[in-house]
Amino acid sequence: MAVWDDLVGQTRVEEQLAAAARDADALVTAHAAGEPAPEVSKMTHAWLFTGPPGSGRETAARAFAAALQCVSPDRALGGVPGCGFCTGCHTALVGTHADVSTVSAVGTEILVRDMRDTVRKSYTSPANGRWQIILVTDAERLNEKSANAVLKAVEEPAPRTVWLLCAPSLEDVLPTIRSRCRHLNLSTPSVEAVADVLIRRDGVEPRTAHAAARATQGHIDRARRLATDESARARRAAVLRLPLRIDDIGGCLKAAQELIDTAAEDAKQVAEEVDTRETEELKAALGAVQGGRMPRGTAGVMKDLEEQQKRRRRRTQIDSLDLALTDLTGFYRDVLALQLRSRTALANTDVQDAVERIARDTTPERTLRRIEAILACRDALDRNVAPLLAVEAMTMALRG
């Protein structure tokens, strides 16, 4: 299995990355042999992956990182880097390679303190890999200070360092950073391509695979979760019942509270799995004695970890809410399609009766205002408005 196999419907991007990986391999090989570097190269030190949610930005970047670290002996025989089986490929794909550092937003922003050690590492030579690779999965969440730190590192990179930045669009990244990167834009894969992957790679029953791909409109990660996780299907079903439960003010407030409670429960589940492990690992690294007592001078380190975990819990809750709002937007998109007699296929065929009922009882203008209310809620959450207030305002607007 080559590292590119998880890229869905991105043939052009795959070809560009594979060509760059071949040239990168030639550069490293020439350097090791003391030979001059090839004059023409498709490889560069900074890449920017953009595309809508679900297009596979991080998947493409991580596959490229694996291809750059590939140590398969087949390369010497003309094989393409990125075999998917060697130690370099495997560890890069699963996130344990010593020379592949991943930076993601813990909270709503990537703070400069989150980037400081990574930027420092970017100036060092690879420890045991072929390249020092820095993968920033949420480049749009760099704040002013952290973005300036990245800019300086991208402007003056070490010879064997590669930066891989992922963001929804070019406009989400500072012009000074994106002008120094090679840009690759990914498109949303087709419903058929996503369903095919779920069937072939995940063993999902064809009917379930097509329903999940259609419901998520080509978002591969969400489709996989919807097709394989019963609780995810239950949460989506509850969200899609909301438009029928907001006939009065009490129903609006109750529906808003239920959305918040579900998102909080999701965040709690993630925290229980991750926070406990991180805390125990840090205590062991700091030399906690029997009984859990910490050595003197380590209270500040533990407090920093607690703050980071708190930021991550909030981010997880907001992400869960955003997923629910995306499902609601898709519901009203189907309503609008019926009202305008569009030939566009419905995404939510499992709740088609509800879609048809709302379409009959309202007008296209009212549906557009409802979609605007959902988008306004998402914007309010991005601006750190209290989640319950933002969602209550949305449900009241959906009713009104």
MOCORQUI-V168114 format. One record per residue. N is the residue number from 1. RES is the residue in one small letter. NEAR is the number of other C-alpha atoms within 8 Angstrom. Layout:
N:RES:NEAR / N:RES:NEAR
This chain:
1:m:6 / 2:a:8 / 3:v:14 / 4:w:9 / 5:d:7 / 6:d:6 / 7:l:10 / 8:v:12 / 9:g:9 / 10:q:10 / 11:t:6 / 12:r:6 / 13:v:10 / 14:e:11 / 15:e:8 / 16:q:8 / 17:l:9 / 18:a:12 / 19:a:9 / 20:a:12 / 21:a:13 / 22:r:10 / 23:d:11 / 24:a:12 / 25:d:10 / 26:a:10 / 27:l:10 / 28:v:9 / 29:t:8 / 30:a:12 / 31:h:10 / 32:a:7 / 33:a:6 / 34:g:6 / 35:e:7 / 36:p:6 / 37:a:8 / 38:p:8 / 39:e:4 / 40:v:4 / 41:s:9 / 42:k:8 / 43:m:8 / 44:t:9 / 45:h:10 / 46:a:12 / 47:w:13 / 48:l:13 / 49:f:16 / 50:t:14 / 51:g:14 / 52:p:10 / 53:p:8 / 54:g:11 / 55:s:14 / 56:g:12 / 57:r:13 / 58:e:9 / 59:t:9 / 60:a:12 / 61:a:13 / 62:r:11 / 63:a:12 / 64:f:13 / 65:a:12 / 66:a:17 / 67:a:14 / 68:l:13 / 69:q:13 / 70:c:14 / 71:v:10 / 72:s:9 / 73:p:6 / 74:d:8 / 75:r:10 / 76:a:6 / 77:l:6 / 78:g:6 / 79:g:7 / 80:v:9 / 81:p:14 / 82:g:15 / 83:c:13 / 84:g:11 / 85:f:9 / 86:c:10 / 87:t:8 / 88:g:12 / 89:c:17 / 90:h:11 / 91:t:11 / 92:a:14 / 93:l:12 / 94:v:7 / 95:g:8 / 96:t:8 / 97:h:10 / 98:a:8 / 99:d:11 / 100:v:13 / 101:s:10 / 102:t:9 / 103:v:12 / 104:s:8 / 105:a:10 / 106:v:11 / 107:g:11 / 108:t:9 / 109:e:9 / 110:i:15 / 111:l:10 / 112:v:11 / 113:r:7 / 114:d:9 / 115:m:13 / 116:r:9 / 117:d:8 / 118:t:11 / 119:v:11 / 120:r:8 / 121:k:7 / 122:s:14 / 123:y:10 / 124:t:8 / 125:s:10 / 126:p:10 / 127:a:6 / 128:n:6 / 129:g:10 / 130:r:9 / 131:w:12 / 132:q:14 / 133:i:13 / 134:i:14 / 135:l:14 / 136:v:12 / 137:t:12 / 138:d:13 / 139:a:11 / 140:e:9 / 141:r:9 / 142:l:12 / 143:n:10 / 144:e:6 / 145:k:9 / 146:s:13 / 147:a:11 / 148:n:8 / 149:a:12 / 150:v:11 / 151:l:10 / 152:k:8 / 153:a:11 / 154:v:12 / 155:e:7 / 156:e:6 / 157:p:11 / 158:a:9 / 159:p:4 / 160:r:9 / 161:t:14 / 162:v:13 / 163:w:12 / 164:l:13 / 165:l:14 / 166:c:16 / 167:a:16 / 168:p:10 / 169:s:9 / 170:l:8 / 171:e:6 / 172:d:9 / 173:v:11 / 174:l:8 / 175:p:7 / 176:t:7 / 177:i:11 / 178:r:12 / 179:s:7 / 180:r:9 / 181:c:10 / 182:r:10 / 183:h:9 / 184:l:9 / 185:n:8 / 186:l:13 / 187:s:9 / 188:t:12 / 189:p:12 / 190:s:9 / 191:v:11 / 192:e:8 / 193:a:10 / 194:v:15 / 195:a:13 / 196:d:9 / 197:v:10 / 198:l:12 / 199:i:12 / 200:r:8 / 201:r:6 / 202:d:7 / 203:g:7 / 204:v:11 / 205:e:7 / 206:p:8 / 207:r:6 / 208:t:9 / 209:a:15 / 210:h:11 / 211:a:8 / 212:a:13 / 213:a:16 / 214:r:11 / 215:a:10 / 216:t:12 / 217:q:9 / 218:g:14 / 219:h:14 / 220:i:13 / 221:d:7 / 222:r:9 / 223:a:15 / 224:r:10 / 225:r:9 / 226:l:11 / 227:a:12 / 228:t:7 / 229:d:8 / 230:e:8 / 231:s:6 / 232:a:9 / 233:r:10 / 234:a:8 / 235:r:9 / 236:r:10 / 237:a:8 / 238:a:8 / 239:v:11 / 240:l:11 / 241:r:8 / 242:l:9 / 243:p:7 / 244:l:7 / 245:r:9 / 246:i:15 / 247:d:8 / 248:d:7 / 249:i:8 / 250:g:7 / 251:g:10 / 252:c:15 / 253:l:11 / 254:k:8 / 255:a:12 / 256:a:12 / 257:q:10 / 258:e:8 / 259:l:11 / 260:i:12 / 261:d:8 / 262:t:9 / 263:a:13 / 264:a:9 / 265:e:8 / 266:d:11 / 267:a:13 / 268:k:9 / 269:q:8 / 270:v:10 / 271:a:11 / 272:e:8 / 273:e:8 / 274:v:8 / 275:d:9 / 276:t:9 / 277:r:8 / 278:e:8 / 279:t:10 / 280:e:8 / 281:e:8 / 282:l:9 / 283:k:10 / 284:a:8 / 285:a:7 / 286:l:9 / 287:g:8 / 288:a:11 / 289:v:8 / 290:q:5 / 291:g:4 / 292:g:6 / 293:r:7 / 294:m:11 / 295:p:9 / 296:r:5 / 297:g:5 / 298:t:9 / 299:a:8 / 300:g:7 / 301:v:7 / 302:m:10 / 303:k:8 / 304:d:8 / 305:l:9 / 306:e:8 / 307:e:8 / 308:q:10 / 309:q:11 / 310:k:8 / 311:r:11 / 312:r:10 / 313:r:13 / 314:r:10 / 315:r:11 / 316:t:12 / 317:q:12 / 318:i:11 / 319:d:8 / 320:s:11 / 321:l:11 / 322:d:9 / 323:l:8 / 324:a:11 / 325:l:10 / 326:t:8 / 327:d:12 / 328:l:11 / 329:t:10 / 330:g:10 / 331:f:12 / 332:y:12 / 333:r:9 / 334:d:12 / 335:v:13 / 336:l:12 / 337:a:12 / 338:l:10 / 339:q:11 / 340:l:7 / 341:r:6 / 342:s:7 / 343:r:5 / 344:t:5 / 345:a:4 / 346:l:7 / 347:a:11 / 348:n:11 / 349:t:7 / 350:d:4 / 351:v:8 / 352:q:8 / 353:d:6 / 354:a:8 / 355:v:12 / 356:e:10 / 357:r:8 / 358:i:9 / 359:a:12 / 360:r:8 / 361:d:6 / 362:t:8 / 363:t:9 / 364:p:9 / 365:e:6 / 366:r:8 / 367:t:12 / 368:l:9 / 369:r:8 / 370:r:11 / 371:i:11 / 372:e:8 / 373:a:11 / 374:i:12 / 375:l:8 / 376:a:9 / 377:c:12 / 378:r:10 / 379:d:8 / 380:a:10 / 381:l:12 / 382:d:8 / 383:r:6 / 384:n:7 / 385:v:9 / 386:a:7 / 387:p:10 / 388:l:9 / 389:l:8 / 390:a:12 / 391:v:11 / 392:e:12 / 393:a:9 / 394:m:12 / 395:t:13 / 396:m:12 / 397:a:9 / 398:l:10 / 399:r:9 / 400:g:4
